[in-house]
Amino acid sequence: MTTVHEPTATAGVTGTSADLSVWPGSATEPRCGDLAVGGVSLAEIADRFGTPVYVLDENEVRDRCRTYRQAFPDAEVLYAAKAFLCRGMAHWVEEEGLGLDVCSAGELELAVTTGFPPERIVLHGNAKSPRDLETALRLGVGRIVIDSPSEIARLAAAVAPDGHQKVMVRVVPGISAGGHEKIRTGTDDQKFGLSIADGYAQHAIARILDQPQLQLTGLHCHLGSQITSVKPYLAAVRRMVGLMARLHEQHGLVLPELDLGGGHGIAYRPGEEALDLTALARKVRTELTDACAAAELPVPRLIIEPGRAIVGPAGIALYRVLSVKRTGSHTYVAVDGGMSDNPRPALYGARYAPRLIGRHSTEAPARVTVVGRHCEAGDIVAADARLPADVRPGDLLAVPVAGAYHVSMASGYNLVGRPPVAAVRNGIARLLVRRESLEDIRSRDVGL
C-alpha cells in the first residue's frame, strides 16, 4: 500500500468505471454501477444506515499507519486527532503503534477513556483553556506544546510542586506552505506559535528553562496543511536546527526531540499531486543528519504528525440526490447533506470527484454542481463535477477522500443532525458513531 494511489489513464473523467485512483485500495466494482469498499457494497450501507452517511475503510487506515511506521522507522509518529477522532479510530491508531496529537480536553479524554496510553499523547492548542491544561496534567499526558508566553507561568503553577511536565515549544519558522492561505501556519504574523525572527521563541525558551517544574524536550513547528512538496520541510529542518544551535551556544542546551508537524498533502481528485512520503522521509532524514553535523549537535529524535494523510483517503461520504435543477447553463444536483457535514468547500474552496453508485448509467458524463441542502449559496459539495447526464432524484452519490475534516468539523446548522460513521472491513460494516437525532438536539435545549 502506498500513501496515495497512482492516477489511472482515465483520471480526467470522474465517474467512469475504470477510475478508482483516489478511492481506498479495497475499492472494487463488482458489477456495473455498483461500488464496494472493504468488501461491502456502498449502496447497501446507504440502505442500512440511511444518508448522509460516512464510511471508513478500517484496513486502509491501518495500512496507512503502517506505511508511516515503515517510512519513518526511527521517528515517533503521532496521528493528528483533529482530522477525525472517535473511539474506534483511537483504538486502530493505538494498535498500529502510533501516538496521538490532540487539541482539547475533549479529544484527550475520549482517547484516554478508550484506553489510549496518555504518555503517548501530545497536547496542542494556541489558546489552551484551564480545563485543557488541568485535564492534561491529571491524565498524565506525555507532552504539552507551549504556544504562547502566557502558558508558561500558567502551566508551571498548575504542576504539583514536586512534579514535572514535559513540554515543547511551537516555533514559527517563517515558511509559507499549504494548499490555501487559511491553512498556512508556518508564516509570521498569525495566531500560532512563537516567531524565530522577532526573538519571541528564544525568549520563551529562556523562561521555560527557569521553571523547574517544566522539562523542555524539544522544538515543534507546523507549516500548514495539504502540502505537496518536500522542499518546505527541508527548509524547516534547517531553520529549526539553526535555532537549536543558537540555544546550545547560549544555554548549553541539547534538545532530544524535533517535531516537524504534519500537513502532508493528498489527492482529492484523480490526477492531483500528493506528497511523496518516501521522498519526504529520505530527504528529511538526510537534511537533519547533515544540518546537525554542521552544527556539531546530536541528531534529535524526529516526530511527525500526519492526520489527513492517514484518514482522508480512507473515508467516503454517501448522499442521496433530492433534486436536479437546470438553470441557464448550469445543472444543480442537490443532495441531503452539505456544509453541515463538510464545510471544506465553503471554507477553502475544496474540490471533490463524486461518483454515481447503485445503478449503471449509459449516459455520457455532464458537468454539474453538486450542492447541499442548507440555506447558503456557498453550500457546495462539488463544483464542476462530472456525473451521468441522467442523474435524478433518488440516486446515490459517493464522494471519496472524505475521511478528514468532514465529520470532525460538522456543525448543527439548520438542526439537520450530524451524520453517522460506519466502518467496513473484510465484508462487514459496523457503526462507529450513530446519527445525531432530533432527541439529541432537543435534550441540549433546556430553556423555555
C-alpha positions in Angstrom: 0.0 0.0 0.0 1.3 3.4 -0.9 0.3 6.7 0.7 -1.6 7.8 -2.4 -2.9 5.6 -5.2 -1.4 6.4 -8.6 -3.8 8.2 -11.1 -5.1 6.0 -13.8 -5.0 6.7 -17.5 -8.7 7.8 -17.3 -8.1 10.2 -14.4 -9.6 13.1 -16.3 -13.1 11.5 -16.4 -14.7 11.2 -13.0 -17.5 8.7 -12.6 -16.1 6.2 -15.1 -15.8 2.6 -14.1 -12.0 2.5 -14.6 -11.2 5.4 -12.3 -10.6 4.4 -8.7 -7.3 6.2 -8.2 -8.4 8.2 -5.2 -10.5 5.6 -3.6 -9.4 3.2 -0.8 -7.2 0.3 -2.0 -10.1 -2.1 -1.3 -12.5 -0.4 -3.7 -13.9 -2.7 -6.4 -16.7 -2.6 -8.9 -18.4 -6.0 -8.5 -20.9 -5.1 -11.3 -21.5 -2.1 -13.5 -22.8 0.8 -11.4 -22.0 -0.7 -8.1 -19.1 0.0 -5.9 -17.8 -1.9 -2.8 -15.2 -0.8 -0.2 -13.9 -3.2 2.3 -15.9 -5.9 0.7 -19.2 -4.1 1.4 -21.5 -2.6 -1.2 -21.8 1.2 -0.6 -25.4 1.1 -1.8 -26.2 -1.5 0.9 -24.5 0.7 3.5 -26.7 3.6 2.4 -29.8 1.4 2.6 -28.8 0.1 6.1 -27.7 3.3 7.8 -29.5 6.0 5.7 -27.9 9.0 4.2 -25.9 11.1 4.6 -23.5 8.5 6.0 -19.7 8.4 6.2 -17.8 5.2 5.6 -14.3 4.4 6.9 -12.2 1.6 5.5 -10.5 0.2 8.6 -7.8 -1.6 6.7 -7.0 1.5 4.7 -6.5 3.4 7.9 -4.3 0.7 9.4 -2.3 0.3 6.2 -1.6 4.0 6.1 -0.4 3.9 9.8 1.9 1.1 8.9 3.2 2.9 5.8 4.2 5.8 8.1 5.9 3.5 10.6 7.9 1.9 7.8 8.8 5.2 6.1 9.9 6.7 9.5 11.2 3.7 11.5 13.3 5.8 13.9 10.7 8.6 14.3 7.7 9.0 16.6 4.5 9.1 14.5 1.6 10.9 16.1 -1.9 10.8 14.5 -3.4 14.2 14.4 -6.8 13.6 16.0 -8.3 16.8 14.8 -8.7 15.2 11.3 -11.2 12.7 12.7 -11.5 11.1 16.1 -13.8 8.5 17.6 -13.2 5.6 19.9 -12.7 3.2 17.1 -10.2 5.4 15.3 -8.2 5.8 18.6 -8.2 2.1 19.0 -6.9 1.4 15.5 -4.2 4.0 15.8 -3.0 2.7 19.2 -2.9 -0.9 17.9 -0.8 0.2 14.9 1.8 1.8 17.2 1.2 5.5 16.6 0.9 8.2 19.3 -1.8 10.8 19.3 -1.8 14.6 18.8 -4.9 16.2 20.5 -6.1 19.8 20.7 -8.5 19.8 23.6 -9.6 18.2 26.8 -12.4 16.6 24.9 -10.2 14.8 22.4 -7.8 13.9 25.2 -10.4 12.4 27.5 -12.1 10.4 24.7 -8.7 8.9 23.7 -7.7 8.1 27.3 -11.1 6.6 28.3 -10.8 4.4 25.2 -7.6 3.0 26.6 -5.0 5.1 24.7 -1.8 5.4 26.8 -1.7 9.1 27.9 2.1 9.1 27.8 1.9 8.7 24.0 -0.3 11.8 23.6 0.8 15.3 22.9 -1.5 18.3 23.6 -1.5 21.2 21.2 -3.5 24.4 21.0 -2.8 28.1 20.5 -5.3 29.0 23.3 -5.5 26.2 25.8 -8.2 26.6 28.4 -7.6 26.0 32.1 -9.6 22.8 31.7 -7.4 21.7 28.8 -4.3 22.1 31.0 -5.9 20.6 34.1 -7.1 17.5 32.2 -3.7 17.0 30.6 -1.9 17.1 33.9 -4.5 14.9 35.6 -4.4 12.3 33.0 -0.6 12.4 32.6 -0.2 13.5 29.0 3.2 12.9 27.5 4.0 16.4 26.3 2.3 19.8 26.2 3.3 22.1 23.3 3.6 25.6 24.6 2.2 28.0 22.0 2.3 31.4 23.9 4.3 33.1 26.6 1.3 33.2 29.0 1.1 29.4 29.0 4.5 29.1 30.7 3.6 30.5 34.1 0.1 29.1 34.0 1.4 25.6 33.3 4.2 25.8 35.8 1.8 26.9 38.5 -0.6 24.1 37.7 2.1 21.4 38.1 2.5 19.9 41.6 5.5 21.4 43.5 7.4 18.1 43.3 6.1 17.2 39.8 7.4 17.7 36.3 5.8 18.1 32.9 7.5 17.5 29.6 6.9 20.4 27.2 7.9 21.5 23.7 7.8 25.0 22.2 5.9 25.7 19.0 8.2 27.7 16.8 7.2 29.7 13.7 10.0 29.2 11.2 8.8 31.8 8.7 8.0 29.4 5.9 4.9 29.7 3.7 3.4 26.3 2.7 0.0 24.8 2.3 -2.9 24.4 -0.1 -4.8 27.5 1.0 -3.9 30.7 2.8 -6.3 29.8 5.7 -4.3 26.6 6.4 -0.8 28.1 6.2 0.6 28.2 9.7 4.4 28.4 9.3 4.5 32.1 8.5 5.0 35.1 10.8 2.1 37.3 11.8 -0.5 34.6 12.5 -2.0 33.1 15.6 0.1 30.0 16.1 3.5 29.6 17.8 6.4 31.9 18.6 8.5 33.5 15.9 12.2 32.9 15.5 12.6 36.2 13.5 11.4 38.5 16.3 13.1 36.6 19.1 9.9 35.5 20.9 10.7 31.9 20.6 14.1 32.3 22.1 12.7 34.4 25.0 10.0 31.8 25.8 12.6 29.1 25.8 14.7 31.0 28.3 11.7 31.4 30.6 10.9 27.7 30.4 14.4 26.9 31.5 13.8 28.9 34.6 10.8 26.8 35.6 12.0 23.7 37.4 8.5 22.0 37.0 8.8 22.2 33.2 11.1 19.9 31.3 11.8 21.1 27.8 12.3 18.2 25.4 12.3 19.8 22.0 11.0 22.2 19.4 7.9 21.9 17.4 6.7 23.5 14.1 3.8 23.0 11.8 4.0 24.6 8.4 0.4 24.2 7.3 -1.9 21.7 5.7 -2.2 20.0 2.3 1.5 20.5 1.5 2.6 18.5 -1.6 6.2 19.5 -1.9 9.1 18.2 0.2 11.1 21.5 0.0 9.3 23.4 2.8 10.0 20.6 5.2 13.7 20.7 4.4 13.8 24.4 4.9 12.1 23.9 8.2 14.7 21.4 9.3 17.5 23.9 8.5 15.9 26.7 10.4 14.9 24.6 13.4 18.4 23.1 13.7 19.8 26.6 13.4 17.7 27.6 16.4 18.9 24.5 18.3 22.5 25.5 17.6 21.9 29.0 19.0 20.2 27.5 22.1 23.2 25.3 22.6 25.5 28.2 22.3 23.5 30.4 24.7 22.4 27.9 27.3 24.4 24.8 26.7 21.1 23.2 25.8 20.9 20.0 23.8 17.3 19.1 22.9 16.5 15.5 22.2 13.3 16.0 20.0 12.3 17.8 16.9 8.7 17.8 15.8 8.0 18.8 12.2 4.2 18.6 12.5 2.2 17.2 9.6 0.2 18.8 6.8 1.1 16.0 4.3 -1.0 16.7 1.1 -3.2 14.1 -0.5 -5.0 13.9 -3.9 -8.7 14.6 -3.6 -9.4 14.2 -7.3 -7.8 11.9 -9.9 -4.6 13.4 -11.3 -3.9 15.7 -8.4 -0.5 15.9 -6.8 0.2 14.4 -3.4 3.2 14.5 -1.1 5.7 11.7 -1.8 6.1 10.1 1.6 9.1 8.0 0.7 11.0 11.0 -0.7 9.9 13.1 2.4 11.3 10.5 4.8 14.6 10.0 2.9 15.3 13.7 2.3 14.3 14.9 5.8 16.5 12.3 7.4 19.4 13.3 5.2 18.8 17.0 5.8 18.5 16.6 9.6 21.7 14.5 9.8 23.7 17.0 7.7 22.4 20.1 9.5 23.2 18.6 12.9 26.6 17.5 11.8 27.4 21.0 10.6 26.1 22.4 13.9 28.0 19.8 15.9 24.8 18.6 17.5 23.5 15.1 18.1 20.6 14.3 15.8 17.3 14.7 17.7 14.5 12.1 17.5 12.1 13.2 14.8 8.4 13.5 15.5 5.8 13.8 12.7 2.0 14.4 13.0 0.0 13.1 10.0 -3.7 13.3 10.1 -5.3 13.9 6.8 -2.9 11.6 5.0 -4.0 8.7 7.3 -7.7 9.1 7.5 -8.6 11.3 4.5 -8.4 8.7 1.7 -10.0 6.0 3.9 -13.3 7.9 4.1 -16.3 8.1 1.7 -19.4 10.3 2.1 -22.7 8.9 0.7 -25.5 11.2 -0.2 -29.0 10.8 -1.7 -30.0 13.1 -4.6 -33.0 15.2 -3.6 -33.5 17.3 -6.7 -31.9 18.2 -10.1 -32.4 21.7 -11.3 -31.3 23.2 -14.6 -30.9 27.0 -14.5 -29.4 28.7 -17.6 -26.2 26.9 -18.5 -25.9 25.2 -15.0 -27.2 22.0 -13.6 -27.5 21.8 -9.9 -27.7 18.4 -8.2 -28.9 18.8 -4.6 -28.2 16.2 -2.0 -29.3 15.5 1.5 -26.1 16.7 3.2 -23.8 19.6 2.6 -21.9 22.2 4.6 -23.1 20.9 7.9 -21.2 17.7 7.4 -18.5 19.0 5.0 -17.6 22.8 5.4 -14.3 22.4 3.4 -15.6 23.7 0.0 -17.1 26.8 1.7 -14.0 27.4 3.8 -11.2 26.5 1.5 -12.7 26.1 -2.0 -12.0 22.3 -1.7 -12.9 20.2 -4.8 -14.1 16.6 -5.0 -15.0 14.0 -7.6 -18.3 12.4 -6.7 -19.5 9.3 -8.3 -22.9 7.8 -9.1 -23.4 4.4 -7.4 -26.2 2.0 -7.1 -27.2 1.9 -10.7 -25.5 1.7 -14.1 -25.9 4.6 -16.5 -25.0 4.6 -20.1 -25.4 8.4 -20.4 -22.3 10.5 -21.2 -20.9 12.5 -18.3 -22.1 16.1 -17.9 -20.7 18.9 -15.9 -22.8 19.7 -12.8 -22.6 21.4 -9.5 -23.4 19.2 -6.5 -25.0 21.4 -3.8 -26.1 20.8 -0.3 -29.5 21.3 1.4 -28.6 24.3 3.5 -29.7 27.9 3.2 -26.4 29.2 1.9 -25.4 30.0 -1.7 -22.0 28.7 -0.7 -23.3 25.3 0.3 -21.5 23.4 -2.5 -20.4 19.8 -2.2 -18.6 19.5 -5.5 -18.2 22.3 -8.1 -17.6 21.4 -11.7 -18.3 17.7 -11.1 -18.9 15.1 -13.9 -21.9 12.9 -13.4 -24.0 10.9 -15.9 -26.4 13.3 -17.7 -29.4 11.3 -16.5 -28.7 11.8 -12.8 -32.0 12.1 -11.0 -33.7 12.3 -7.6 -33.2 9.1 -5.6 -29.8 8.4 -7.0 -26.9 7.8 -4.7 -23.6 9.8 -4.9 -20.4 8.7 -3.3 -17.7 11.3 -2.5 -14.2 9.7 -2.0 -11.4 11.2 0.2 -13.9 12.3 2.8 -12.3 10.9 6.0 -10.6 14.1 7.2 -12.1 17.4 8.3 -15.7 16.4 7.4 -17.3 14.8 10.4 -14.7 16.4 12.7 -15.8 19.9 11.6 -19.5 19.1 11.2 -22.0 21.6 12.7 -25.6 21.8 13.8 -26.6 24.2 11.0 -30.4 24.0 10.3 -30.6 21.3 13.0 -30.4 18.5 10.5 -28.2 16.4 12.8 -24.7 15.2 12.2 -24.3 12.0 10.1 -23.3 8.6 11.3 -19.9 6.9 10.7 -19.7 3.3 9.7 -16.5 1.2 9.5 -16.0 -1.5 6.8 -13.6 -4.4 7.0 -13.5 -7.9 5.4 -17.0 -7.8 4.2 -18.6 -6.5 7.4 -20.0 -3.0 8.1 -20.5 -1.8 11.7 -21.5 1.5 13.2 -18.8 3.6 14.9 -20.7 6.8 15.5 -24.5 6.9 15.4 -26.6 9.6 13.7 -27.4 12.6 15.8 -31.1 12.5 16.4 -33.7 15.2 17.0 -33.9 14.0 20.5 -30.2 14.6 21.0 -30.7 18.2 19.8 -33.8 18.7 21.9 -32.1 17.4 25.0 -29.5 20.1 24.9 -32.1 22.9 24.7 -33.1 23.3 28.3 -34.9 26.7 28.3 -38.4 27.9 27.6 
